[in-house]
Amino acid sequence: MPILTSSTPDQIVFKPSDHAKALTSRDAGSHARDALLDLHARTPAGTVIRIVIDDEELLTPSFVDEFFGRVVSRLGLETFRARFIIDPSTDENRIFINKVVRNRLLLDHGRIAG
């Protein structure tokens, strides 16, 4: 069973690497996404889920789209921002994740809106 550690009573840490051997494929992104959405469904509304990407983890566009992009697309940008914090480990990862999520929202909804 994957490790989920609680930082505070109002925050849970979720590490995609606990649900995928490498953060490099759509399949890995799908498994991690399903685990995140399950956690989201089981967590009280006031609890923030902190998604932590470790420094040594390599991210690919396929993984980021399947994991982050599809979660944001499904829940909506405003809901995602209210419930999740992304700790991407580097500024490069933050920029990369934002670009991939923006592309997913444009593909699915034709716009970037909450």
Backbone as numpy.savetxt, mean C-alpha at the origin, in Angstrom:
# Nx Ny Nz CAx CAy CAz Cx Cy Cz
2.28 -17.25 9.74 1.43 -16.05 9.74 2.31 -14.82 9.74
1.99 -13.83 8.90 2.77 -12.61 8.83 2.75 -11.84 10.15
3.80 -11.10 10.36 3.93 -10.33 11.59 3.32 -8.95 11.38
2.40 -8.58 12.23 1.84 -7.24 12.26 2.13 -6.68 13.64
2.85 -5.59 13.70 3.18 -5.03 15.00 2.43 -3.73 15.19
1.98 -3.50 16.39 1.23 -2.29 16.69 2.16 -1.27 17.31
2.30 -0.10 16.68 3.13 0.97 17.20 2.43 1.69 18.34
1.16 1.93 18.15 0.33 2.59 19.15 -1.04 1.93 19.06
-1.91 2.18 20.02 -3.26 1.60 19.92 -4.01 2.05 18.67
-3.64 3.21 18.12 -4.35 3.75 16.96 -3.62 3.51 15.64
-2.55 2.70 15.67 -1.77 2.49 14.46 -1.25 1.06 14.39
-1.35 0.48 13.19 -0.84 -0.86 12.94 0.18 -0.75 11.82
1.30 -1.45 11.96 2.32 -1.47 10.92 2.09 -2.67 10.02
2.06 -2.42 8.72 1.90 -3.48 7.72 3.12 -3.44 6.81
3.80 -4.59 6.69 4.96 -4.69 5.83 4.63 -5.62 4.66
4.57 -5.09 3.44 4.28 -5.94 2.28 5.24 -7.12 2.17
6.47 -6.94 2.61 7.45 -8.02 2.52 7.10 -9.21 3.40
6.20 -9.03 4.35 5.73 -10.16 5.15 4.75 -11.04 4.37
4.31 -10.54 3.22 3.30 -11.24 2.43 3.78 -11.62 1.03
5.02 -11.25 0.71 5.59 -11.55 -0.60 7.10 -11.71 -0.45
7.66 -12.69 -1.15 9.11 -12.92 -1.06 9.90 -11.73 -1.58
9.42 -11.15 -2.67 10.06 -9.97 -3.26 8.96 -9.05 -3.77
9.22 -7.76 -3.74 8.21 -6.79 -4.15 8.42 -6.42 -5.61
8.40 -7.46 -6.46 8.81 -7.26 -7.85 7.80 -7.73 -8.90
6.71 -8.35 -8.52 5.79 -8.88 -9.54 4.34 -8.51 -9.22
3.50 -8.63 -10.23 2.06 -8.41 -10.02 1.49 -9.44 -9.06
1.95 -10.68 -9.19 1.46 -11.74 -8.30 1.78 -11.41 -6.84
3.01 -10.99 -6.59 3.39 -10.60 -5.22 2.55 -9.41 -4.75
2.34 -8.46 -5.64 1.52 -7.30 -5.30 0.08 -7.68 -4.98
-0.44 -8.64 -5.72 -1.80 -9.11 -5.49 -1.94 -9.77 -4.12
-0.97 -10.62 -3.76 -1.02 -11.28 -2.45 -0.93 -10.26 -1.31
0.01 -9.32 -1.44 0.15 -8.30 -0.40 -1.09 -7.41 -0.35
-1.65 -7.07 -1.51 -2.87 -6.24 -1.56 -4.03 -6.93 -0.85
-4.22 -8.21 -1.13 -5.31 -8.94 -0.48 -5.15 -8.95 1.04
-3.91 -9.13 1.51 -3.65 -9.11 2.95 -3.92 -7.73 3.54
-3.54 -6.67 2.82 -3.79 -5.31 3.29 -5.28 -5.00 3.34
-6.00 -5.38 2.31 -7.44 -5.12 2.29 -8.17 -5.93 3.37
-7.69 -7.14 3.65 -8.26 -7.93 4.74 -8.01 -7.24 6.08
-6.79 -6.76 6.28 -6.48 -6.03 7.51 -7.34 -4.77 7.61
-7.48 -4.05 6.54 -8.32 -2.84 6.51 -9.75 -3.17 6.92
-10.28 -4.26 6.41 -11.66 -4.64 6.73 -11.83 -5.03 8.20
-10.78 -5.58 8.81 -10.86 -6.05 10.19 -10.46 -5.00 11.22
-9.99 -3.84 10.76 -9.45 -2.82 11.66 -10.48 -1.73 11.89
-10.65 -1.30 13.14 -11.60 -0.21 13.43 -11.29 1.04 12.61
-12.32 1.79 12.27 -12.21 2.94 11.38 -11.19 3.98 11.85
-10.99 4.17 13.11 -10.06 5.19 13.60 -8.60 4.77 13.59
-8.34 3.54 13.24 -6.97 3.02 13.26 -6.27 3.32 11.94
-5.06 3.85 12.04 -4.24 4.13 10.87 -3.35 2.91 10.59
-3.24 2.56 9.34 -2.37 1.46 8.93 -1.15 2.07 8.26
0.02 1.85 8.86 1.28 2.37 8.33 1.92 1.29 7.47
2.07 1.58 6.18 2.67 0.64 5.24 4.17 0.95 5.17
4.98 -0.01 5.59 6.42 0.20 5.69 7.16 -0.59 4.61
7.95 0.14 3.83 8.84 -0.47 2.84 10.26 -0.36 3.41
10.93 -1.49 3.57 12.29 -1.48 4.12 13.28 -0.93 3.10
14.39 -0.40 3.60 15.42 0.21 2.75 15.94 -0.72 1.67
16.12 -1.98 2.01 16.76 -2.90 1.08 15.80 -3.48 0.03
14.53 -3.16 0.13 13.55 -3.74 -0.78 13.50 -2.99 -2.12
13.53 -3.76 -3.19 13.43 -3.23 -4.54 11.96 -3.23 -4.94
11.48 -2.10 -5.43 10.10 -1.98 -5.90 10.09 -1.92 -7.41
9.14 -2.62 -8.02 8.96 -2.54 -9.47 7.62 -1.89 -9.78
7.46 -1.34 -10.98 6.17 -0.75 -11.35 5.02 -1.76 -11.25
5.28 -3.01 -11.60 4.22 -4.03 -11.54 3.73 -4.23 -10.12
4.65 -4.39 -9.18 4.26 -4.57 -7.78 3.53 -3.34 -7.26
4.09 -2.16 -7.48 3.51 -0.92 -6.94 2.11 -0.70 -7.50
1.92 -0.96 -8.79 0.58 -0.80 -9.39 -0.40 -1.78 -8.78
-0.01 -3.03 -8.68 -0.92 -4.06 -8.16 -1.23 -3.84 -6.69
-0.25 -3.43 -5.92 -0.42 -3.26 -4.47 -1.00 -1.87 -4.15
-0.24 -0.84 -4.36 -0.69 0.50 -3.99 -1.77 1.03 -4.95
-1.51 0.93 -6.25 -2.41 1.51 -7.23 -3.83 0.96 -7.14
-3.94 -0.33 -7.05 -5.28 -0.94 -7.02 -5.99 -0.73 -5.67
-5.23 -0.64 -4.59 -5.86 -0.33 -3.29 -6.42 1.09 -3.32
-5.63 2.04 -3.79 -6.10 3.43 -3.86 -7.28 3.54 -4.81
-7.20 2.86 -5.94 -8.30 2.90 -6.91 -9.59 2.32 -6.32
-9.46 1.23 -5.60 -10.64 0.58 -5.02 -11.25 1.39 -3.87
-10.41 1.90 -2.97 -10.92 2.60 -1.79 -11.20 4.08 -2.03
-10.55 4.66 -3.03 -10.63 6.09 -3.27 -9.49 6.80 -2.57
-9.03 7.87 -3.18 -7.86 8.58 -2.68 -8.09 9.16 -1.28
-9.25 9.74 -1.04 -9.52 10.35 0.27 -9.57 9.29 1.38
-10.23 8.18 1.12 -10.27 7.10 2.11 -8.87 6.57 2.37
-8.10 6.38 1.29 -6.74 5.88 1.46 -5.92 6.84 2.32
-5.99 8.12 2.02 -5.22 9.11 2.79 -5.64 9.16 4.25
-6.91 8.91 4.52 -7.40 8.95 5.90 -6.99 7.73 6.71
-6.83 6.59 6.05 -6.57 5.33 6.77 -5.14 4.83 6.71
-4.38 5.29 5.72 -3.05 4.72 5.51 -1.97 5.80 5.51
-0.81 5.42 6.00 0.40 6.23 5.90 1.43 5.35 5.21
2.09 5.89 4.21 3.13 5.13 3.52 4.48 5.60 4.04
5.28 4.65 4.51 6.65 4.92 4.94 7.55 4.25 3.90
7.91 4.99 2.83 8.57 4.38 1.68 10.08 4.18 1.82
10.69 4.61 2.90 12.11 4.47 3.20 13.00 5.44 2.44
12.64 5.85 1.24 13.45 6.82 0.50 12.54 7.79 -0.25
13.09 8.96 -0.56 12.33 9.93 -1.36 12.08 9.39 -2.76
13.03 8.63 -3.29 12.87 8.04 -4.62 11.67 7.09 -4.64
11.54 6.26 -3.60 10.39 5.35 -3.53 9.08 6.13 -3.43
9.08 7.20 -2.65 7.86 8.02 -2.50 7.43 8.58 -3.86
8.37 9.16 -4.59 8.07 9.72 -5.91 7.58 8.63 -6.85
8.26 7.49 -6.83 7.92 6.36 -7.69 6.50 5.85 -7.40
6.18 5.66 -6.13 4.85 5.19 -5.74 3.79 6.19 -6.18
4.03 7.47 -5.96 3.07 8.50 -6.36 2.81 8.48 -7.87
3.87 8.33 -8.66 3.70 8.30 -10.12 2.88 7.09 -10.57
3.18 5.93 -10.01 2.46 4.71 -10.41 1.00 4.79 -9.98
0.74 5.27 -8.78 -0.65 5.40 -8.30 -1.40 6.42 -9.16
-0.77 7.51 -9.50 -1.41 8.52 -10.36 -1.81 7.89 -11.70
-0.92 7.10 -12.28 -1.24 6.42 -13.55 -2.40 5.45 -13.39
-2.46 4.72 -12.29 -3.55 3.77 -12.05 -4.87 4.52 -11.95
-4.89 5.62 -11.21 -6.13 6.39 -11.06 -6.59 6.95 -12.40
-5.66 7.41 -13.21 -6.02 7.91 -14.54 -6.57 6.78 -15.43
-5.96 5.60 -15.36 -6.45 4.46 -16.14 -7.85 4.03 -15.71
-8.04 3.93 -14.40 -9.32 3.41 -13.88 -10.45 4.44 -13.87
-10.11 5.67 -13.64 -11.15 6.68 -13.42 -11.08 7.87 -14.36
-10.02 7.95 -15.14 -9.87 9.06 -16.07 -9.54 10.38 -15.39
-9.34 10.33 -14.08 -9.02 11.55 -13.33 -8.40 11.14 -12.00
-7.81 12.12 -11.35 -7.23 11.89 -10.02 -8.07 12.69 -9.05
-8.96 12.00 -8.39 -9.84 12.65 -7.42 -10.13 11.68 -6.30
-10.60 12.23 -5.19 -10.93 11.41 -4.03 -12.13 10.59 -4.30
